[in-house]
């Protein structure tokens, strides 16, 4: 729920309750005041009648005006005066009659007791209270409506910088060089928030940068010791007197060193792609590049008895040439490394996509985890877990999209040269 | 012929020196910028193996110095950076080749030989090894004047062997030389055996001796029997 909605919900409920209580209280107070006013009038009338009787020793003429009725009735004895509220039918009308306030009191004329009843119509006061109540009610509604509208418009405007900042932060990437630019706000709280956000993101950028520089430097620094180790191994193998056992140990050392070298180079490559050091974009003929690479790999595949299905159509894409080579190399290496003896690799290239599928002992891969660095496969220890990260990174920088699926026991990677297109488009087209 | 090795990592410099030194080459070492400048101003070298990142200076400045002195020394840059920019700048500044660390000594030796060959002005572009003659311009191989038909990979392999004659070359180094550093072979080097086998068969059929010897499954050595 939005802050504003939550706030206005509480606000409206509270306002309605307060107004209702106020209305009821107002109504009763008003009623009470008007009633005592009428009772006062009735008492004045009583006094007038009593004065008249005392002076003239007879009952006054029965003069009834529209909203005032006076009646006399002979009674046996004295009664206490009391106020009542009645409905009295007038002129024999068929309605319930009008509401009257009545004062009954006894009066003695000579020796005869009379009960005098003075009634006053309540119509005017009822009308008055009703009108006042209606006016109050309409006022409440209008106030509520206006408050609601004002809140909507004003709050929306007030919160605008907040949502703007939020949008900017949403698009924030720690790897990008441009600092976070938030539009200034006149409201202190938002200004504080923006300042804090800018500070945090600046710090995050600095931390990220120093971490990146650190890993880059570390990778660079590792190159020289690697070179020393490799050169020393190259010298040791020159020794004529090496035994078979020593040779085997040396070969193992060579292999591990090669793995370490490749790992380090992969890390450097990833850093370089992230730093946009492969800026030059040109038209790359993927078909001829792929054919060349396939010829290289074919020798490897033949020794592993891997069957190749290749279906290559001309495809020219705009990308960095070095990255294109690395991409193809990685895709083919990947399909080779996770394959088995007498397995299959199928490659198809069209102007829209490159698809490489391979058989493998591995079950279906988890696509969300797929491109993470150092994702170790269970079956092999000789992959460094960076191949797919590099493929993904190259796709991202080149504006390609990559999709993975697993069917007919084949792992299939499809690289779409137009990131907007997706696999579903392709399957639709095939139907 | 003299080769200068400008490399601040003494152990690496020593390895290069040990590997390259033979009856044909002598090596000198410079471990920092000043020593390197001094040496190039005093002597002429057939080839300079130059590290870009040096204490107290950059290898690029040594390249510039060579250029202003009109020296014709061949230069092979070895760099830990493996950056395309460095490569382009280095080659533009007059370097002959670029090799990124870590490299195999056999690869370095092949590159150094190639540079020296290109720099020698006698116009002779023929390498001789015993009865084998390789014409680098024509890219042809003859044994006792009879032509040997080699594939591109076999030709490159032969050149690599001759540049590293009498040295054990690891399979790993051969793969990197022929297929590049990127090709991830997952420790499977069986496929180079086919090329070695074919090259040996073709050379011997043409009448050459068996120069290629397998060394404990670790690598190969190209030498006179």
Boltz contact constraints between the chains, C-beta under 6 A:
constraints:
  - contact:
      token1: [A, 220]
      token2: [B, 80]
      max_distance: 6.0
  - contact:
      token1: [A, 223]
      token2: [B, 80]
      max_distance: 6.0
  - contact:
      token1: [A, 223]
      token2: [B, 101]
      max_distance: 6.0
  - contact:
      token1: [A, 224]
      token2: [B, 9]
      max_distance: 6.0
  - contact:
      token1: [A, 224]
      token2: [B, 80]
      max_distance: 6.0
  - contact:
      token1: [A, 226]
      token2: [B, 102]
      max_distance: 6.0
  - contact:
      token1: [A, 227]
      token2: [B, 12]
      max_distance: 6.0
  - contact:
      token1: [A, 227]
      token2: [B, 101]
      max_distance: 6.0
  - contact:
      token1: [A, 227]
      token2: [B, 102]
      max_distance: 6.0
  - contact:
      token1: [A, 228]
      token2: [B, 11]
      max_distance: 6.0
  - contact:
      token1: [A, 228]
      token2: [B, 12]
      max_distance: 6.0
  - contact:
      token1: [A, 230]
      token2: [B, 102]
      max_distance: 6.0
  - contact:
      token1: [A, 231]
      token2: [B, 12]
      max_distance: 6.0
  - contact:
      token1: [A, 231]
      token2: [B, 15]
      max_distance: 6.0
  - contact:
      token1: [A, 231]
      token2: [B, 105]
      max_distance: 6.0
  - contact:
      token1: [A, 232]
      token2: [B, 15]
      max_distance: 6.0
  - contact:
      token1: [A, 234]
      token2: [B, 104]
      max_distance: 6.0
  - contact:
      token1: [A, 234]
      token2: [B, 105]
      max_distance: 6.0
  - contact:
      token1: [A, 235]
      token2: [B, 15]
      max_distance: 6.0
  - contact:
      token1: [A, 235]
      token2: [B, 18]
      max_distance: 6.0
  - contact:
      token1: [A, 237]
      token2: [B, 168]
      max_distance: 6.0
  - contact:
      token1: [A, 238]
      token2: [B, 168]
      max_distance: 6.0
  - contact:
      token1: [A, 244]
      token2: [B, 216]
      max_distance: 6.0
  - contact:
      token1: [A, 247]
      token2: [B, 216]
      max_distance: 6.0
  - contact:
      token1: [A, 247]
      token2: [B, 218]
      max_distance: 6.0
  - contact:
      token1: [A, 251]
      token2: [B, 218]
      max_distance: 6.0
  - contact:
      token1: [A, 254]
      token2: [B, 170]
      max_distance: 6.0
  - contact:
      token1: [A, 254]
      token2: [B, 172]
      max_distance: 6.0
  - contact:
      token1: [A, 255]
      token2: [B, 187]
      max_distance: 6.0
  - contact:
      token1: [A, 258]
      token2: [B, 172]
      max_distance: 6.0
  - contact:
      token1: [A, 261]
      token2: [B, 102]
      max_distance: 6.0
  - contact:
      token1: [A, 296]
      token2: [B, 179]
      max_distance: 6.0
  - contact:
      token1: [A, 299]
      token2: [B, 191]
      max_distance: 6.0
  - contact:
      token1: [A, 300]
      token2: [B, 191]
      max_distance: 6.0
  - contact:
      token1: [A, 303]
      token2: [B, 190]
      max_distance: 6.0
  - contact:
      token1: [A, 303]
      token2: [B, 191]
      max_distance: 6.0
  - contact:
      token1: [A, 329]
      token2: [B, 182]
      max_distance: 6.0
  - contact:
      token1: [A, 333]
      token2: [B, 184]
      max_distance: 6.0
  - contact:
      token1: [A, 337]
      token2: [B, 186]
      max_distance: 6.0
  - contact:
      token1: [A, 382]
      token2: [B, 186]
      max_distance: 6.0
